[in-house]
Amino acid sequence: MNGLSDVRLTLHSQELETGQKDHARNALMRNAPSGLSRWDLFWQRLHTRKALLSLTPEQLKDIGLTREQAQEEGLKPFWRI
């Protein structure tokens, strides 16, 4: 390969990687109720994450999470996705 092709491949792989990150973030945002302001979204995250910490083992099984997964998500700061 010549140098120009290498540069194109590198740029293309960077675009793909960026697109995958954007797609993952957009998928997470789609799960949030529409029309929320940034502060409303933070408020919702805070309350839903706290609720995860109080679920019973049966409830966690119903939603397909282990206690460890629920704790990991429930202890995240509200500003993190």
C-alpha positions in Angstrom: 0.0 0.0 0.0 1.1 3.5 -0.6 1.0 6.2 2.1 -2.2 7.8 0.9 -4.1 4.5 1.3 -2.8 4.1 4.8 -4.0 7.5 5.8 -7.4 6.9 4.3 -7.7 3.6 6.2 -6.6 5.2 9.5 -9.1 8.0 9.1 -11.9 5.6 8.1 -11.2 3.4 11.2 -11.3 6.5 13.4 -14.6 7.6 11.9 -16.1 4.1 12.5 -14.9 4.1 16.1 -16.4 7.6 16.7 -19.6 6.5 15.1 -19.9 3.5 17.3 -19.4 5.6 20.4 -22.0 8.1 19.2 -24.4 5.2 18.4 -24.0 3.7 21.9 -24.6 7.1 23.6 -27.6 7.8 21.4 -29.0 4.3 22.3 -28.8 5.2 25.9 -30.4 8.5 25.4 -33.3 6.9 23.6 -34.2 5.0 26.7 -34.8 8.2 28.6 -38.3 9.9 28.4 -38.4 12.4 25.6 -38.7 16.1 26.3 -36.6 16.1 29.4 -34.3 19.0 30.1 -30.7 18.2 31.1 -31.6 18.7 34.8 -34.8 16.6 34.5 -32.7 13.8 33.0 -30.2 14.1 35.9 -33.1 14.0 38.4 -34.6 10.9 36.7 -31.2 9.1 36.6 -30.7 9.9 40.3 -34.0 8.4 41.3 -34.0 5.4 39.0 -30.4 4.5 40.1 -31.4 4.8 43.8 -34.4 2.6 43.1 -32.2 -0.1 41.7 -30.4 -0.3 45.0 -33.6 -1.2 46.8 -34.9 -3.9 44.5 -35.4 -7.4 45.8 -33.6 -10.4 44.3 -36.9 -11.5 42.6 -37.3 -8.0 41.1 -33.7 -8.0 39.8 -34.2 -11.4 38.3 -37.3 -10.1 36.5 -35.3 -7.3 34.8 -32.4 -9.5 34.2 -29.8 -8.0 36.5 -27.6 -9.4 39.2 -27.2 -7.6 42.5 -23.6 -6.6 41.5 -24.9 -5.1 38.2 -27.6 -3.2 40.0 -25.1 -1.9 42.6 -22.6 -0.9 39.9 -25.3 1.1 38.1 -27.0 2.4 41.2 -23.8 3.8 42.6 -22.9 5.8 39.5 -23.1 9.5 39.8 -26.2 11.0 38.1 -24.2 12.9 35.5 -22.7 9.6 34.1 -24.4 7.7 31.4 
